[in-house]
Amino acid sequence: MDYKSAVEYLEGVSWLGSKPGLERISELLERLGRPQDALRFVHVAGTNGKGSACALLSSALTASGYRTGLYISPHLMRMNERMSIDGEDISDAEFAACTEELASAAGGMADPCTEFELCTALALHWFAKSHCDAVVLETGLGGRLDATNAVGAPDCALIMNIGLDHTDVLGGTVELIAAEKAGIFKGGRAAAYDLPANVREVLLAKAEETGTELKFADFTRLTALSDSLDGQRFAYRGEEYDIRLLGRHQLHNAAAALEAAAQLRAAGWILPYDSVRRGFSCAVWPARFERVLRGPDFIVDGGHNPQCLAATGEALRRYYPDTRRVLLFGALADKDWQDMARLLIPLAERFVCATPDSPRALPAETLAEFLRGEGCAAAAYDTIEQAAEEAWRQAAPDGMACCVGSLYMAGAVRDYLKRRGGK
């Protein structure tokens, strides 16, 4: 099996969609020889911020001397991005070889695995073969019935910020969603974002039920020290750190990640503060308020729900307070795209609309028509490349452009801008 065939194999079951449940992934892992049993995990769930926390924690673990696997989803451009060790994505050759072994194990299953289940099993198989000391594992959807929850008790579970998303699957209230995400608690230790009281109560009840020691981040112990488009410096619980990630919300994500690091330390992991600082300072998380072009600046942000876009809006006001803003906007039709648009309207002088590369995408013209109905200057473009070029043109010479609304679109825009000459 070559790389192209491997990707086609994994994507060939996309018609199955998302099917919550652990039966299929558990059977597949059993057939693969239970690779998860050879690994130790930091398991991360949440509505927003979990990817940033995963990037920070995996970088800190690597800097502390651990051979560290990182599993994330979705990818921006290539499926290899979903699994990496010490910052290096799986190679095409390893991807193909491991997928061939995966396909052999999955053959004959009465209930076939979904694409996400296959990817999860592939990552765990590769991490075990590569003798990882630690794996930072990001959930895909929810927690309790997410395929990643087929692993045993993690050394630390981490719950990030929780909001209303995927309500058709996880429930229509933040309390119900929190209960689903807390399904990754299995005893041992856990950390969580500084959450409202109603959500805390749900997590604390689940922690007590499972015998899990839970510690919350405390944002009153968090102090911003400096902030620019080159990065941020902050203090948390008396220690100072630098991160490249931009936006006040990233300080909150970093604080939650530091609580997870403290829980790992309490469990016997050797995580010197200097090593954690070094890991945090070099952690990157692409397409999360990332400046890809300069002069004029072009920011690429994968924010794709109202909670994300509120953070994007705050960052735009912080870093570009008096700058003319052109927003490249696209969204999926099953998201709260009208609410997302209304959050962005006060931030933009004009909109450039594009259709994300997804069968669930909202047509660009539908979005542009809605924005025009709200009194905005908005135009739709046939391709993402055309839209990116037009946003760049309209931002020049003294404005800025920002791509927002869809992680699918963010990856394509980022790739185009990098090829065009990003810095």
C-alpha positions in Angstrom: 0.0 0.0 0.0 1.4 3.4 -0.9 0.5 6.8 0.7 -2.2 7.6 -1.8 -3.9 4.2 -1.4 -3.6 4.6 2.4 -5.4 8.0 2.4 -8.1 6.6 0.0 -8.6 3.6 2.3 -9.1 5.9 5.3 -11.4 8.3 3.5 -13.3 5.5 1.8 -15.5 5.1 4.8 -16.4 8.8 5.1 -20.0 7.9 4.1 -20.4 6.3 7.5 -20.2 9.8 9.1 -19.9 10.0 12.9 -21.2 7.0 14.9 -20.7 7.5 18.6 -19.8 4.4 20.5 -16.7 2.4 21.6 -17.6 -1.0 20.3 -16.0 -0.8 16.9 -12.8 1.0 18.0 -12.4 -1.4 20.9 -12.6 -4.4 18.6 -10.1 -2.9 16.1 -7.6 -2.1 18.9 -8.0 -5.7 20.2 -7.2 -7.0 16.7 -4.1 -4.7 16.6 -2.8 -6.1 19.9 -4.1 -3.4 22.2 -1.4 -0.7 21.4 -3.0 1.6 23.9 -1.9 -0.6 26.8 1.8 0.3 26.0 1.2 4.0 26.2 0.6 6.7 28.8 -1.9 9.5 28.1 -2.9 13.0 28.7 -6.5 13.0 27.4 -7.9 16.4 26.4 -11.6 17.3 25.8 -13.5 20.5 25.5 -15.4 22.7 23.1 -12.7 25.3 22.4 -9.0 25.5 23.3 -8.2 21.8 23.4 -6.0 21.9 20.4 -3.9 24.8 21.8 -3.6 23.1 25.1 -2.5 19.9 23.3 0.2 21.8 21.4 1.5 23.4 24.6 1.5 20.2 26.6 3.1 18.1 24.0 5.8 20.7 23.5 6.4 20.9 27.2 6.7 17.1 27.5 9.1 16.9 24.6 11.2 19.7 26.2 11.2 17.7 29.4 12.8 14.7 27.6 9.8 12.5 26.9 9.2 11.0 23.5 5.8 12.5 23.0 3.1 11.6 20.5 0.4 14.1 19.7 -3.0 13.2 18.1 -5.3 16.0 16.9 -8.2 16.4 14.5 -9.1 17.6 12.0 -6.1 18.2 9.8 -5.7 21.4 7.8 -4.3 20.0 4.6 -2.8 16.5 4.9 -4.0 13.6 7.1 -0.4 13.2 8.4 -0.9 16.3 10.5 -3.2 14.4 12.8 -0.3 12.4 14.3 3.2 13.5 15.2 6.0 12.6 17.5 8.1 15.4 19.1 6.8 17.9 16.6 7.4 15.7 13.4 4.3 14.5 11.5 4.2 10.9 10.5 6.1 10.3 7.2 4.2 9.2 4.1 6.1 5.9 4.2 5.2 5.2 7.9 1.6 6.3 7.2 1.3 3.8 4.4 2.9 0.9 6.2 0.8 1.4 9.4 -2.4 1.8 7.4 -1.7 -1.5 5.6 -1.4 -3.2 9.0 -4.5 -1.4 10.1 -6.5 -2.5 7.1 -5.4 -6.1 7.6 -6.6 -6.0 11.2 -9.9 -4.3 10.3 -10.7 -6.8 7.6 -13.8 -8.8 8.2 -15.3 -6.6 11.0 -19.0 -7.0 11.0 -19.6 -3.4 11.9 -17.0 -1.3 9.9 -15.2 1.6 11.7 -15.7 5.2 10.8 -12.9 7.3 9.4 -12.2 8.9 12.7 -12.0 5.5 14.4 -9.6 4.2 11.8 -7.4 7.3 12.2 -7.4 7.0 16.0 -6.4 3.4 15.9 -3.7 4.2 13.3 -2.2 6.8 15.5 -2.2 4.6 18.6 -0.7 1.8 16.6 2.1 4.1 15.3 2.7 5.6 18.7 3.1 2.2 20.3 5.4 1.0 17.5 7.5 4.1 17.9 7.8 3.6 21.7 6.4 6.9 22.8 6.7 7.7 26.5 3.7 9.9 26.5 0.7 10.7 24.2 -1.3 13.8 24.2 -4.7 12.7 22.9 -7.3 15.2 21.7 -10.9 14.0 21.6 -12.8 14.4 18.3 -16.4 14.9 19.5 -17.5 14.9 23.2 -15.7 12.5 25.3 -17.7 9.6 26.8 -18.4 7.9 23.5 -15.5 9.4 21.5 -13.2 6.9 19.8 -10.2 8.2 21.8 -12.0 7.1 25.0 -11.2 3.5 24.2 -7.8 4.1 26.0 -7.5 3.2 29.7 -7.2 5.7 32.5 -5.0 8.6 31.5 -2.3 10.0 33.7 -4.2 13.3 33.4 -7.5 14.2 31.9 -7.9 17.8 30.9 -11.3 19.6 30.2 -11.0 22.8 28.4 -13.6 25.6 27.8 -17.1 24.3 27.2 -19.8 25.9 25.1 -22.8 24.9 22.9 -21.6 23.0 19.9 -22.7 19.7 18.4 -25.9 20.0 20.4 -27.6 17.4 18.3 -25.2 14.7 19.6 -24.0 16.0 23.0 -27.1 17.7 24.3 -28.7 21.1 24.3 -27.2 22.6 27.5 -23.7 23.2 28.6 -24.4 21.0 31.6 -25.2 18.0 29.4 -22.2 18.7 27.1 -20.0 18.9 30.2 -21.2 15.6 31.4 -20.4 14.0 28.0 -16.9 15.5 28.0 -16.2 14.4 31.6 -16.7 10.9 30.4 -12.9 10.8 29.9 -12.6 10.8 33.8 -11.5 7.3 34.8 -9.8 7.8 38.2 -6.4 9.3 38.8 -5.9 13.0 38.1 -7.6 15.6 36.0 -7.4 19.4 35.4 -9.9 21.8 34.0 -10.4 25.3 32.6 -11.7 28.0 35.0 -15.3 27.3 34.3 -18.6 28.7 35.6 -20.2 27.3 38.7 -22.9 25.3 36.9 -20.3 23.5 34.7 -17.9 23.0 37.6 -20.7 21.2 39.6 -21.1 18.7 36.7 -17.4 18.0 36.5 -16.9 17.7 40.2 -19.8 15.2 40.4 -18.3 13.1 37.7 -14.9 13.3 39.3 -16.3 12.1 42.6 -18.2 9.3 40.9 -15.1 8.0 39.2 -12.5 8.7 42.0 -10.7 11.3 40.0 -8.8 14.1 41.7 -9.8 17.3 39.8 -8.1 20.7 39.9 -9.4 23.8 38.2 -7.3 26.6 36.7 -7.6 29.9 38.5 -7.6 32.8 36.2 -7.3 35.2 39.2 -3.7 33.9 39.4 -3.0 34.8 35.8 -1.4 38.1 34.8 -0.6 39.3 31.3 2.9 40.9 31.2 3.4 41.8 27.6 1.5 41.3 24.4 2.4 41.8 20.7 1.9 40.2 17.3 5.1 38.3 18.0 3.8 36.6 21.2 2.7 37.0 24.8 4.4 36.9 28.2 2.4 36.1 31.3 2.7 34.9 34.9 0.7 32.1 36.4 0.9 31.1 40.0 4.1 33.0 40.4 6.0 31.6 37.3 6.5 33.5 34.1 6.1 32.0 30.6 6.2 33.1 26.9 4.0 31.8 24.2 3.7 32.5 20.5 0.0 32.0 20.5 -2.0 35.2 20.2 -5.1 36.4 21.9 -6.1 36.7 25.6 -8.0 33.4 25.3 -4.6 31.7 24.7 -3.5 32.8 28.1 -6.5 31.0 29.6 -5.7 27.9 27.5 -2.1 28.1 28.7 -3.2 28.3 32.4 -5.3 25.2 32.0 -2.4 23.4 30.3 -0.2 24.4 33.2 -2.7 22.9 35.7 -2.5 19.6 33.7 1.3 19.8 33.9 1.0 20.3 37.7 -1.2 17.2 37.9 1.3 15.2 35.9 4.1 16.5 38.2 2.1 15.3 41.2 1.7 11.9 39.6 5.5 11.6 39.4 6.3 12.9 36.0 9.5 14.9 35.8 8.5 18.3 34.3 11.0 21.0 35.4 9.7 24.5 35.2 12.5 25.6 32.9 11.6 22.7 30.5 7.9 23.6 30.5 8.8 27.2 29.9 11.0 26.2 27.0 8.3 23.9 25.6 5.6 26.6 25.8 7.9 29.2 24.2 8.3 27.1 21.0 4.8 25.6 20.7 2.9 26.4 17.5 -0.7 25.9 16.6 -1.3 26.7 12.9 -4.4 28.7 11.7 -5.3 29.9 15.2 -5.0 33.7 14.8 -1.8 33.1 12.9 -0.2 35.9 11.0 0.8 34.4 7.6 1.5 37.5 5.5 2.8 40.9 6.5 2.4 44.3 4.8 -0.5 44.2 4.8 -1.0 41.6 7.5 -3.1 38.5 6.7 -4.3 36.6 9.7 -5.7 33.0 9.4 -8.0 31.8 12.1 -9.9 28.6 12.2 -12.6 29.9 14.6 -15.8 28.1 13.6 -18.5 28.7 16.3 -19.8 31.8 18.1 -17.5 31.2 21.1 -14.4 31.0 18.9 -15.4 34.1 17.0 -15.9 36.1 20.1 -12.3 35.3 21.0 -11.2 36.2 17.4 -13.1 39.5 17.7 -11.3 40.3 20.9 -8.0 39.6 19.3 -8.7 41.7 16.2 -9.6 44.7 18.5 -6.5 44.1 20.6 -3.9 43.8 17.8 -5.6 45.9 15.1 -7.5 48.6 17.0 -7.4 51.3 14.4 -6.9 49.3 11.2 -9.3 48.8 8.3 -10.3 45.2 8.4 -11.3 43.0 5.5 -12.7 39.6 6.6 -12.6 36.5 4.4 -15.6 34.6 5.7 -16.9 31.1 5.1 -18.9 28.7 7.2 -20.5 25.3 7.3 -24.2 25.2 6.9 -24.8 23.2 10.0 -23.1 25.8 12.2 -24.7 28.8 13.8 -23.5 30.9 10.9 -26.0 33.7 11.3 -24.9 34.3 14.9 -21.3 34.0 13.7 -21.9 36.6 11.0 -23.5 39.0 13.5 -20.5 38.8 15.8 -18.2 39.7 12.9 -20.2 42.5 11.3 -19.0 45.2 13.7 -15.4 44.2 13.0 -15.3 44.4 9.3 -15.3 47.2 6.7 -16.2 44.7 4.1 -16.5 40.9 3.6 -15.1 38.6 1.0 -17.1 35.3 1.1 -15.9 31.8 0.0 -17.3 28.3 0.2 -15.2 25.9 2.4 -14.1 22.7 0.9 -16.7 20.5 2.6 -20.0 18.8 1.6 -21.5 20.6 4.6 -20.4 24.0 3.3 -22.6 27.0 3.2 -22.5 28.5 -0.4 -20.6 31.7 -0.5 -23.4 33.6 -2.3 -25.9 32.6 0.5 -23.5 34.1 3.1 -22.9 37.2 1.0 -26.6 37.8 0.5 -27.2 37.5 4.2 -24.5 40.0 5.0 -25.7 42.4 2.4 -29.2 42.1 4.0 -27.5 43.2 7.2 -26.2 46.3 5.6 -22.6 45.1 4.9 -20.4 45.3 1.8 -20.0 41.7 0.8 -19.1 39.8 -2.3 -18.8 36.0 -3.1 -16.0 34.4 -5.0 -15.9 31.1 -6.9 -12.7 29.7 -5.3 -10.9 30.0 -2.0 -7.8 31.2 -3.9 -9.7 34.0 -5.6 -11.3 35.0 -2.3 -7.9 35.1 -0.5 -6.3 37.1 -3.3 -9.2 39.6 -3.3 -9.1 40.0 0.5 -5.3 40.6 0.3 -5.9 43.2 -2.5 -8.7 45.0 -0.7 -6.6 45.2 2.5 -3.7 46.9 0.8 -1.9 49.2 1.5 -2.9 50.2 5.0 -5.5 47.6 6.1 -5.4 44.0 7.2 -7.2 40.8 6.2 -8.4 38.0 8.4 -9.8 34.6 7.3 -12.3 33.2 9.7 -15.3 30.9 10.1 -14.2 27.5 9.1 -11.1 25.3 9.9 -11.6 23.6 6.5 -11.2 27.0 4.8 -8.4 28.2 7.1 -6.2 25.3 6.0 -6.7 26.0 2.3 -6.2 29.7 2.7 -3.1 29.2 4.8 -1.6 26.8 2.2 -2.3 29.3 -0.6 -0.8 32.2 1.3 2.3 30.2 2.2 2.8 29.2 -1.4 2.2 32.8 -2.4 4.9 34.1 -0.1 3.9 34.0 3.6 6.4 35.0 6.2 
